[in-house]
Structure formats: C-alpha cells, structure tokens
Amino acid sequence: MKYTLKQGLRWCMLSMAVSASAQVSAPVASTQLPTGGKVMSGTTSIQSVGNVLNINQSSQRSA
C-alpha cells in the first residue's frame, strides 16, 4: 500500500496527539522520601529532615 505525504502527516499528528494525552493523564510522581533505612554493618548515619535525606557513610564497607 502506497502512502501519500498527506496520509503520513495525518498519522504523525495522530501519534503525537495520543502520546501527548497519555503524558497529561499520567500520575504525578511522588515526592515522598524512603523511610525505615537500616544499617546492617559499618558506621553510617541516616537523617531525614523535611524533604532532604542525608546518608553519611563513615566506614569503608557499610551495608
């Protein structure tokens, strides 16, 4: 089947419209930080204040 330029432009516009509507309806990503962090070995501190999460590793091999 041979496509004309007009048909190609229609398909292009249709695909752009569909992808734009999918992006608009996509849920907004959560901005909540992870909680419940545990250090199994080594020396590491985990602090969460407001919307900032600080993880400080003070030993060579923390896990």
DSSP file (Angstrom, degrees, kcal/mol; ACC not computed):
  #  RESIDUE AA STRUCTURE BP1 BP2  ACC     N-H-->O    O-->H-N    N-H-->O    O-->H-N    TCO  KAPPA ALPHA  PHI   PSI    X-CA   Y-CA   Z-CA
    1    1 A M              0   0    0      0, 0.0     2,-0.5     0, 0.0     0, 0.0   0.000 360.0 360.0 360.0 131.6    0.0    0.0    0.0
    2    2 A K        -     0   0    0      0, 0.0     2,-0.4     0, 0.0     0, 0.0  -0.790 360.0-151.4 -96.7 128.4    1.4    3.3   -1.0
    3    3 A Y        -     0   0    0     -2,-0.5     2,-0.2     4,-0.0     3,-0.0  -0.762   6.2-142.6 -98.8 143.3    1.1    6.2    1.4
    4    4 A T     >  -     0   0    0     -2,-0.4     4,-2.2     1,-0.1     5,-0.2  -0.550  29.2-107.2 -94.6 167.8    0.9    9.8    0.4
    5    5 A L  H  > S+     0   0    0      1,-0.2     4,-2.4     2,-0.2     5,-0.2   0.881 120.6  54.8 -60.9 -38.8    2.6   12.7    2.2
    6    6 A K  H  > S+     0   0    0      1,-0.2     4,-1.9     2,-0.2    -1,-0.2   0.909 109.0  46.8 -63.2 -42.9   -0.9   13.9    3.5
    7    7 A Q  H  > S+     0   0    0      2,-0.2     4,-2.2     1,-0.2    -1,-0.2   0.893 111.1  52.5 -66.6 -39.2   -1.6   10.4    5.0
    8    8 A G  H  X S+     0   0    0     -4,-2.2     4,-2.1     1,-0.2    -2,-0.2   0.902 108.8  49.6 -62.9 -41.4    1.8   10.3    6.6
    9    9 A L  H  X S+     0   0    0     -4,-2.4     4,-2.7     2,-0.2    -1,-0.2   0.874 108.5  53.6 -65.7 -37.0    1.3   13.7    8.2
   10   10 A R  H  X S+     0   0    0     -4,-1.9     4,-2.6     2,-0.2    -2,-0.2   0.940 110.4  46.4 -61.4 -46.8   -2.1   12.6    9.5
   11   11 A W  H  X S+     0   0    0     -4,-2.2     4,-2.5     1,-0.2    -2,-0.2   0.884 112.7  50.7 -63.8 -38.2   -0.5    9.5   11.1
   12   12 A C  H  X S+     0   0    0     -4,-2.1     4,-2.1     2,-0.2    -2,-0.2   0.934 112.3  45.4 -64.8 -46.4    2.2   11.6   12.6
   13   13 A M  H  X S+     0   0    0     -4,-2.7     4,-2.2     2,-0.2    -2,-0.2   0.891 113.2  51.2 -64.6 -39.8   -0.2   14.2   14.0
   14   14 A L  H  X S+     0   0    0     -4,-2.6     4,-2.3    -5,-0.2    -2,-0.2   0.925 110.5  47.8 -63.9 -44.7   -2.4   11.4   15.4
   15   15 A S  H  X S+     0   0    0     -4,-2.5     4,-2.2     1,-0.2    -1,-0.2   0.878 112.1  49.8 -66.8 -35.9    0.5    9.7   17.1
   16   16 A M  H  X S+     0   0    0     -4,-2.1     4,-2.2     2,-0.2    -1,-0.2   0.892 111.0  49.7 -67.7 -38.5    1.7   12.9   18.6
   17   17 A A  H  X S+     0   0    0     -4,-2.2     4,-2.2     2,-0.2    -2,-0.2   0.906 111.7  48.2 -65.9 -41.2   -1.8   13.7   19.9
   18   18 A V  H  X S+     0   0    0     -4,-2.3     4,-1.8     2,-0.2    -2,-0.2   0.920 113.3  46.5 -66.1 -43.9   -2.1   10.3   21.5
   19   19 A S  H  X S+     0   0    0     -4,-2.2     4,-1.7     1,-0.2    -1,-0.2   0.870 111.8  51.7 -68.5 -34.8    1.3   10.4   23.2
   20   20 A A  H  X S+     0   0    0     -4,-2.2     4,-1.8     1,-0.2    -1,-0.2   0.905 110.3  48.2 -66.8 -40.9    0.6   14.0   24.5
   21   21 A S  H  X S+     0   0    0     -4,-2.2     4,-1.7     1,-0.2    -1,-0.2   0.848 109.4  53.7 -69.3 -31.9   -2.7   12.9   26.0
   22   22 A A  H  X S+     0   0    0     -4,-1.8     4,-0.6     1,-0.2    -1,-0.2   0.877 108.9  49.0 -68.0 -36.9   -1.0    9.9   27.6
   23   23 A Q  H  < S+     0   0    0     -4,-1.7     3,-0.4     1,-0.2    -2,-0.2   0.860 109.9  51.3 -70.9 -34.8    1.6   12.1   29.3
   24   24 A V  H  < S+     0   0    0     -4,-1.8    -1,-0.2     1,-0.2    -2,-0.2   0.870 112.3  45.9 -69.0 -36.7   -1.1   14.5   30.6
   25   25 A S  H  < S+     0   0    0     -4,-1.7    -1,-0.2    -5,-0.1    -2,-0.2   0.517  87.3 111.8 -86.7  -4.2   -3.1   11.7   32.1
   26   26 A A  S  < S-     0   0    0     -4,-0.6     3,-0.1    -3,-0.4    -3,-0.0  -0.428  77.9-103.2 -68.6 142.4    0.0   10.0   33.7
   27   27 A P        -     0   0    0      0, 0.0     2,-0.3     0, 0.0    -1,-0.1  -0.323  36.6-106.5 -66.2 148.9    0.1   10.2   37.5
   28   28 A V        -     0   0    0      1,-0.1     2,-0.0    -3,-0.1    -3,-0.0  -0.556  39.2-106.7 -75.8 136.9    2.4   12.7   39.1
   29   29 A A        -     0   0    0     -2,-0.3     2,-0.1     1,-0.1    -1,-0.1  -0.354  36.4-110.1 -65.2 142.2    5.5   11.1   40.7
   30   30 A S        -     0   0    0      1,-0.1    -1,-0.1     2,-0.1     0, 0.0  -0.447  17.3-157.6 -72.8 144.6    5.5   11.1   44.5
   31   31 A T        +     0   0    0     -2,-0.1     2,-0.3     2,-0.1    -1,-0.1   0.180  51.4 125.8-106.2  15.5    8.0   13.3   46.3
   32   32 A Q        -     0   0    0      1,-0.1     3,-0.1     3,-0.0    19,-0.1  -0.566  57.7-129.1 -78.0 136.1    7.9   11.3   49.5
   33   33 A L        -     0   0    0     -2,-0.3    -1,-0.1     1,-0.1    -2,-0.1  -0.461  29.8 -94.8 -80.7 155.1   11.4   10.1   50.7
   34   34 A P        -     0   0    0      0, 0.0     2,-0.3     0, 0.0     3,-0.2  -0.369  44.0-161.2 -66.0 149.6   12.1    6.5   51.6
   35   35 A T        +     0   0    0      1,-0.1    -3,-0.0    -3,-0.1     0, 0.0  -0.847  56.8  46.1-128.0 164.6   11.7    5.6   55.3
   36   36 A G        +     0   0    0     -2,-0.3    -1,-0.1     1,-0.2     2,-0.1   0.757  64.3 175.5  79.6  25.6   12.9    2.8   57.5
   37   37 A G        -     0   0    0     -3,-0.2     2,-0.4     1,-0.0    -1,-0.2  -0.429   8.1-167.9 -66.8 136.7   16.6    2.7   56.4
   38   38 A K        -     0   0    0     -2,-0.1     2,-0.6    25,-0.1    -1,-0.0  -0.982  17.8-141.9-129.3 138.9   18.7    0.2   58.4
   39   39 A V        -     0   0    0     -2,-0.4     3,-0.1     1,-0.2     5,-0.0  -0.891  14.0-174.1 -98.4 120.3   22.5   -0.1   58.6
   40   40 A M        -     0   0    0     -2,-0.6     2,-0.3     1,-0.3    -1,-0.2   0.859  68.5  -3.7 -84.0 -38.1   23.5   -3.8   58.8
   41   41 A S  S    S+     0   0    0      2,-0.0    22,-2.2     0, 0.0    -1,-0.3  -0.988 105.5  32.0-152.6 156.4   27.2   -3.3   59.2
   42   42 A G  S    S-     0   0    0     -2,-0.3     2,-0.6    20,-0.2    20,-0.1  -0.358  92.1 -60.9  90.0-175.0   29.7   -0.5   59.3
   43   43 A T        +     0   0    0     -2,-0.1    15,-2.9     2,-0.0    16,-0.6  -0.930  67.4 143.9-116.9 109.6   29.2    3.1   60.5
   44   44 A T  E     -A   57   0A   0     -2,-0.6     2,-0.4    13,-0.2    13,-0.2  -0.998  31.2-152.0-144.4 139.9   26.5    5.0   58.6
   45   45 A S  E     -A   56   0A   0     11,-2.5    11,-2.6    -2,-0.3     2,-0.5  -0.936   5.2-162.7-115.5 141.3   24.0    7.6   59.7
   46   46 A I  E     +A   55   0A   0     -2,-0.4     2,-0.4     9,-0.2     9,-0.2  -0.985  13.4 175.3-123.3 121.4   20.7    8.3   58.0
   47   47 A Q  E     -A   54   0A   0      7,-2.9     7,-3.3    -2,-0.5     2,-0.5  -0.989  12.5-167.7-130.0 135.5   18.8   11.5   58.7
   48   48 A S  E     +A   53   0A   0     -2,-0.4     2,-0.4     5,-0.2     5,-0.2  -0.980  11.4 170.3-123.8 119.7   15.6   12.8   57.2
   49   49 A V  E >   -A   52   0A   0      3,-2.3     3,-1.7    -2,-0.5     2,-0.3  -0.970  64.0 -47.4-130.0 115.2   14.6   16.5   57.7
   50   50 A G  T 3  S-     0   0    0     -2,-0.4     0, 0.0     1,-0.2     0, 0.0  -0.447 123.6 -19.5  63.4-124.8   11.7   17.9   55.7
   51   51 A N  T 3  S+     0   0    0     -2,-0.3     2,-0.4   -19,-0.1    -1,-0.2   0.024 118.9  95.1-105.3  27.8   12.3   16.9   52.1
   52   52 A V  E <   -A   49   0A   0     -3,-1.7    -3,-2.3   -19,-0.0     2,-0.5  -0.973  52.7-165.6-120.9 131.2   16.0   16.2   52.5
   53   53 A L  E     -A   48   0A   0     -2,-0.4     2,-0.5    -5,-0.2    -5,-0.2  -0.970   7.4-167.6-116.9 117.9   17.5   12.8   53.1
   54   54 A N  E     -A   47   0A   0     -7,-3.3    -7,-2.9    -2,-0.5     2,-0.5  -0.913   6.6-176.6-108.2 128.3   21.2   12.7   54.3
   55   55 A I  E     -A   46   0A   0     -2,-0.5     2,-0.6    -9,-0.2    -9,-0.2  -0.973   6.1-172.0-123.8 114.5   23.1    9.4   54.3
   56   56 A N  E     -A   45   0A   0    -11,-2.6   -11,-2.5    -2,-0.5     2,-0.6  -0.932   6.0-162.5-112.9 118.3   26.7    9.7   55.7
   57   57 A Q  E     +A   44   0A   0     -2,-0.6   -13,-0.2   -13,-0.2    -2,-0.0  -0.878  14.8 171.0-100.4 121.8   29.0    6.7   55.5
   58   58 A S        +     0   0    0    -15,-2.9     2,-0.3    -2,-0.6   -14,-0.2   0.253  58.7  63.5-116.8  12.5   32.0    6.9   57.8
   59   59 A S  S    S-     0   0    0    -16,-0.6     3,-0.5     1,-0.1    -2,-0.0  -0.904  84.0-116.0-129.2 163.3   33.4    3.4   57.3
   60   60 A Q  S    S+     0   0    0     -2,-0.3     2,-0.4     1,-0.3    -1,-0.1   0.876 104.4  29.8 -66.3 -39.7   34.9    1.7   54.3
   61   61 A R  S    S+     0   0    0     -3,-0.0     2,-0.3     2,-0.0    -1,-0.3  -0.673  71.4 165.7-129.2  79.0   32.3   -1.1   54.0
   62   62 A S              0   0    0     -3,-0.5   -20,-0.2    -2,-0.4    -5,-0.0  -0.662 360.0 360.0 -88.3 149.1   28.8   -0.2   55.2
   63   63 A A              0   0    0    -22,-2.2   -21,-0.1    -2,-0.3    -1,-0.1   0.313 360.0 360.0-140.0 360.0   25.9   -2.3   54.2
